[in-house]
Amino acid sequence: MTRPSAGRPLWDAVTASPAAEPPATPAAPARVRGVLDADVTVVGAGLAGLSTAYHLAAHDPGRSVLVVDAEGPAAGASGRGTGLLGPRVGPSVDQAVRRFGPDTARRMYAASTAAVERVRELSAELGVDTGPRDAAQVVATRTAAGLASLARQAAAYRELGLDVPVLSAAEIGALVEVPRHAGLRYRAATLDPAELSRALAAACAAKGVRFLGNSPLRAVRAETSGGVRLVFPGGTVRSRKAVLAVNAAAGSLGLPVGTVLPLSVHAVATAPLPADVQRALGGDTRCALIDAHPLGDYFRLTPDGRLVFGGGRPVLAPVSDGSAATAVWAGLEQRLRRLHPALARAEVTHRWAGRIGMTGDDLPVVGPLAGLPDVWYIGGCCGHGLAMSVAHGAHVAEVLCGGSPELLPWHRSRAPKLPLPAPVRPLLRAGLSRMARAARREA
């Protein structure tokens, strides 16, 4: 995705404002030069990579940990999200029960709620605001198909003994003045994803983690004597272990992890809204609302009263000319203005896109590379990366330090391989467009 078509995230302005002074970040102007050595090299300074480095340094302070990024901390997807911190990973809970059985489905959901709490605790340690403890994320609908889907999920949660309340239209209206027929309420939070990434990078540096930037990975090669050699434009790094927290860049690097499809998803943000409009849209509770359709819209408020609104048609990355992104942003703005009467004239100040990694079965990939047991990969969170990336980094760090954490369906070395030759790509884009149109009709 080229920078012009990726837009400018809200967080660029917020974290630079005097009211939200950013934490010190590790200076990473130096590139990889010559031949370097490390015990563990983490490629990727997003949340997954930073979490891996942070937990490695916490588990084993004597181990040399190096983080290398194509640009620098928070430069990629982790600095371009919308800051929705909520549970759920993989397919919907009723589908998870059918595919994996009730015990595994229960453990999957429990792992996702634990991931949310882990990010909350880490954010508190780092001084990053996540809002009130009782903040909610409501997945809601106003269509018959959406009601049927939520009913199946609610029944599955009850059968698994999980506490996910069903909200009526009136109960949703008490949280946000946006008409919906019903919804499911999850314990969740909202935050500034770039601030969290930068704060985590600073915490890593304080623990002795080294950082290098402006060094895109070119190749991964096994060493005959053990370990791995990572090749960058300016040099190489010899490392006993490596963690490739590169998400959807797996395909361009030729990593044997199956298909992790790079999709660009889009968001817009308004100028700070009047106090009464903020209250109407959940400002007092920091409630976020997500449409139940997989490609439906969602919104949240920031602490300074801006509305962040995302959704629309994902675009197969990279976006070369920006025309596709411009069309998605225009559609988002139109739907934002229809969300509530008070938004009809709201000023939209920011438009941006971020890249997510999607897999064919909706599950992430966290595991060692086939044929390269000293190299681990993390990616494919399918839009649930804010909580799960931190959890996955902690999981990999524990394994590399000799632990035996619980294994779940996404702890695996590859996703399903999807054939995506050039002639098929227009069909994929057309399919995404049809799904997005259906989501807009249902909204």
DAPE-V91000 format. One record per helix or strand. SS is the DSSP state (@ for helix, = for strand). FROM is the first residue (numbers start at 1). TO is the last residue. If there is no record, write none. Layout:
BEGIN
ss=SS from=FROM to=TO
ss=SS from=FROM to=TO
END
This chain:
BEGIN
ss=@ from=3 to=6
ss== from=7 to=7
ss=@ from=10 to=14
ss=@ from=18 to=20
ss== from=34 to=43
ss=@ from=47 to=59
ss== from=65 to=68
ss=@ from=77 to=79
ss== from=84 to=85
ss=@ from=93 to=100
ss=@ from=102 to=126
ss== from=136 to=141
ss=@ from=144 to=160
ss== from=166 to=168
ss=@ from=169 to=175
ss== from=182 to=187
ss== from=189 to=190
ss=@ from=193 to=206
ss== from=210 to=212
ss== from=217 to=222
ss== from=228 to=232
ss== from=235 to=244
ss=@ from=247 to=253
ss== from=261 to=270
ss=@ from=275 to=280
ss== from=288 to=291
ss== from=298 to=301
ss== from=307 to=316
ss=@ from=323 to=339
ss=@ from=341 to=343
ss== from=348 to=358
ss== from=365 to=369
ss== from=372 to=379
ss=@ from=385 to=400
ss=@ from=422 to=442
END
